[in-house]
C-alpha cells in the first residue's frame, strides 16, 4: 500500500484491508476494501469480511466441481 498511501489519503481513504479468497488452499483473488473512517476494520468487521471471503472461495470451488 505504501506507493498509494498519499493518493489514498488525498481521496479520503483512512482504512483499508485486503482479504484473500482461497480455493483449495491457494489464493485466487485478494479484494481490497477501504473506508473513510479511521480504524474501520475492527475485529468484528475483519471477522465478517473474512467469512465472506471464505464463503466466496467455497462457492467458487463448488461451482467449478459441479
C-alpha positions in Angstrom: 0.0 0.0 0.0 3.0 2.3 0.5 3.1 3.5 -3.1 -0.5 4.6 -3.0 -0.6 5.9 0.6 -0.5 9.6 -0.4 -3.1 9.1 -3.2 -5.4 7.2 -0.8 -5.2 9.9 1.8 -6.0 12.5 -0.8 -9.1 10.5 -1.8 -10.2 10.4 1.9 -9.3 6.7 2.5 -8.4 6.3 6.1 -8.5 2.5 6.5 -8.1 -0.4 4.1 -8.0 -4.2 4.3 -7.1 -7.0 1.9 -9.0 -10.2 2.3 -7.7 -13.2 0.3 -10.1 -15.6 -1.3 -8.7 -19.1 -1.3 -9.7 -22.0 -3.4 -8.1 -25.4 -2.5 -5.7 -23.6 -0.2 -4.4 -21.3 -2.9 -5.0 -17.6 -3.1 -7.3 -17.0 -6.1 -8.0 -13.3 -5.6 -7.5 -10.6 -2.9 -10.2 -7.9 -2.9 -9.2 -4.8 -1.1 -11.8 -2.8 0.8 -11.4 0.8 2.0 -13.2 3.2 4.3 -13.0 6.9 5.0 -13.3 6.1 8.7 -10.0 5.6 10.7 -10.0 2.2 12.4 -13.0 0.9 10.5 -11.6 -2.6 10.2 -12.0 -3.6 13.8 -12.1 -7.3 14.9 -15.8 -7.7 14.1 -15.6 -6.2 10.6 -12.5 -8.3 9.9 -14.2 -11.4 11.1 -17.3 -10.8 8.9 -15.3 -10.0 5.8 -13.0 -13.0 6.3 -16.1 -15.1 6.5 -17.4 -13.6 3.2 -14.1 -14.3 1.5 -14.1 -17.9 2.8 -17.7 -18.4 1.6 -16.8 -16.9 -1.8 -13.9 -19.4 -2.1 -16.1 -22.3 -1.1 -18.9 -21.3 -3.5 -16.5 -20.8 -6.4 -14.8 -24.2 -5.8 -18.2 -25.9 -5.5 -19.3 -24.3 -8.8 -16.2 -25.4 -10.6 -16.6 -29.0 -9.4 -20.3 -29.4 -10.3 
